[in-house]
Amino acid sequence: MTPLEKLLASRRAWEKAYHDKGGIPAGKKFRTTSSVEVPPLVWPEEPALAADYNEKLGFPGQFPFTRGVHASMYRGKLWTMRQFSGFATPEETNKRYKYLLESGGTGLSVAFDLPTLMGRDADDPMSCGEVGKCGVAISSLKDMETLFQDIPLGKITTSMTINAPAAIIWAMFIAAAENQGWKRTELGGTTQNDILKEYIAQKEFIYPPEPSVKLVVDTIEFAAREMPKWNPVSISGYHIREAGSTAVQELAFTLADGMAYVDATLERGLEIDEFAPRLSLFFNSHLDFFEEIGKFRAARRIWAKKMRDKYNAKNDRSLLCRFHTQTAGCSLTAQQPENNLMRVAYQALAGVLGGTQSLHCNSMDETLALPSEKAVKLSLRTQQIVAHEILAGMPIDPLGGSYFVEAVTDAMEEGAEDYFQRIDALGGVVPAIEAGFFQKEIAKAAFTYQKEIENNERIIVGVNDYVEDDGQLEIPILKIEEDEVGQVQNRKLTELKKHRDKKRAQECMDNIKAATEKGENVMPHLIDGAHAYCTLGEMVDVMAEVYSVYEEPAFF
């Protein structure tokens, strides 16, 4: 009997024992978080594992970057520990930022309130009751200056989760840094600025898709020419996953959005290697440990291949899928909230083993309110324990070569490629959005997941099993007095408009509108407007006069 024949015989014997003596209840199903059947065993003769090592895996820092974007990964430098934070007034959030930096945080990540995300000033009637409630309220350069008071913007990296009004908020950040004395070339950080996923998942859009993509390209062009350390777009799968997508959908839709921005920027006339090195991505780390790791590894391989083979990038940095990871907010439960600490720890570990460049850990109380100071510190300590006690980052890609992980990685890539073909058949990302393709795919996945919970086919600890009857655990939560915050911010805006140079502000507004009408890059004009203390709402509204405001059609 040859070695292969012996291996096959052993395989058949194992299969018989598994089915005959395994003691598995009839009808029992084993599914990933994405409702995909988990094979009982993966072995080296699986066809998906037979490909050439160099083409499928390679070495860290080498094409196709499956095993990591840097040769030394975390041995050379740990991932950035970036805690997403923002609440109430800029003054209060400024105190939280200083607290996080003093506690060992190595980067800042700004959470904005809903009015800011929707491009509305704090004194807009539609903002009533929401000012400062789910993030920090920013209506003007004055607010941005207060937010970062005594924080040297040229020495830390700052991430801002802002999309529809991202160009304006970024302009305010640049103006604030310049007023601190920093040059634009010295500023490092990221604006999320991924408007396509807003139409797909989060629904915080202002203008129609086409002009919104144009604004994204404006920021990419401006960063490429003037701000070489800045990532102008963080192509985001996080909110796609939070909306209920599967892991494959998150991967495919995120990368499809990224390629849509690449196509639009190439049409603007930039060369691929001018801007691709500064594109970054943002993924969710959900509950299924191995599925998430496979997703992260597949993302690097797919992105590298597309940049090289589809877009003919020559610079190795253009091939790198550098990404931020946030643990899954949608996986947290209000019931038994301390269980969330364990959920987040495993999700963080998956992000590290998957090779993330920066990481945010959600806090255990986020299903109840914005995180308390204690909960935020515990989240940061989670990352520090993973780094310094578990030492998860010391071996590079430690799960590389695992039969199961490699099979999951390959399955992720194959699933994403199938979605790319379906999106292309619809004419691309924007036509697919307008046809409701992404929205309907996510809705179907979310419905399947929820039905599995309701039928007890999927166990959520503390929710549909291991339930406690002694009521919900009381933990201290952060309370935002939104009416008081709104009044404070409104008074600031009144004073700002009273004392600013009204003529200069109006001239800047006129220039923004003229540039919008001509199709010019609006970033220089937005920065001028920020310096003149034009407000967020004013700049949003003047562009809306040209672009109009988008209303999403209903899909069934």
ABEGO torsion letter per residue (X at the ends): XBAAAAAAAAAAAAAAAAAAAAGBBBGBBBBBAAGBBBBABBBAABAAAABBAAAAAEBBGBOAGAAEABAAEAAABBBBBBBBBEBEBAAAAAAAAAAAAAAGBABBBBBBBAAAAAGBBAABAAABGABGAAEBBBABAAAAAAAABGBBAAABBBBBBBBAAAAAAAAAAAAAAAAAGBBAAABBEBBAGBAAAAAAAAGBBABBAAAAAAAAAAAAAAAAAABAABBABBBBAAAAAAAGBBAAAAAAAAAAAAAAAAAAAAAAGBBAAAAAAABBBBBBBBABAAAAAAAAAAAAAAAAAAAAAAAGBABAAAABBBBBBBBBAAABBABGAAAAAAAAAAAAAAAAAAGBABBBBBBAAAAABBBBAAAAAAAAAAAAAAAAAAGAAABBGAABGBAAAAAAAAAAAAAAAAAAAAAAAAGEAAAAAAAGAAAAAAAAAAAAAAAAAAAGABBBBGAABGBBAAEBBBBBBBBBBAAAAAAAAAAAAAAAAAABBAAAAAAAAAAAAAAAAAGBBAAAAAAAAAAAGBBAAAAAAAAAAAAEBBBBBBBX
